[in-house]
Amino acid sequence: MQQFILQTENLSKAFKGQQVVDDVSLHIPRHTVYGLLGPNGAGKSTLLKMLTGILRPNVGTISFNDHAWSRDDLRHIGALIETPPLYDNLTAHENLKVRTLTLGLPESRIDEVLQIVDLTQTGKKRARQFSLGMKQRLGIAIALLQKPQLLILDEPTNGLDPLGIQELRELIRSFPSQGITVILSSHILSEVEQIADVIGIIAQGKLRYEGAMPKGNQLEALFMEIAIASRKEAF
């Protein structure tokens, strides 16, 4: 029987009468990379913000580790949604120290997460001097501080050069073997195809497909079929 670390049931969110997430039921298997695919504006970020408590759903439920989600569960959920929350005038180590002090974590955890994201050699370099890829990895390091069981990443490769994308891809793929389940949202099929074990495709706020990664070029065909059908449905 499949074990799920997180599930949603009929999750919905509307803003000013416009339905952004519509009746979405997700099933996230443990120790996998779950790729949440969809075009820009499909509702991915809104959905992830509900999973992390930034937004409240209008309708529906979220369960985590087989119980109703509560804010206490955020101790076990790390997230990088939109821009990494960095202090530009601080070093990588200092950025992480601020969080360990706030969260009451041992300082030894700083070097552990810097090692995981390969930022141990940044020294006195300030975050404002980091490349976009380095900022993304530092954002992930912050999300890893509390040793999360679930890591949520929203479009983490946006704006990265090919080398940065490759480095981040390898990092994300390493997490399931460390006991971390990953939800990765993206609108780039090729990236999700190389990283994810399971995918969900969302369009016009609705979950149109959830299951194993299609083989070969079938993912692109499936994605296009869903995109066309959802556009026709919208008119």
Secondary structure, 3 states (H helix, E strand, C coil): CCCEEEEEEEEEEEECCEEEEEEECCEEECCCEEEEECCCCCCHHHHHHHHCCCCCCCEEEEEECCEECCHHHHHHEEEECCCCCCCCCCEHHHHHHHHHHHHCCCCHHHHHHHHHCCCCCCCCCEHHHCCHHHHHHHHHHHHHCCCCCEEEEECCCCCCCHHHHHHHHHHHHHCHHHCCEEEEEECCHHHHHHHCCEEEEEECCEEEEEEECCCCCHHHHHHHHHHHHHHHHHC
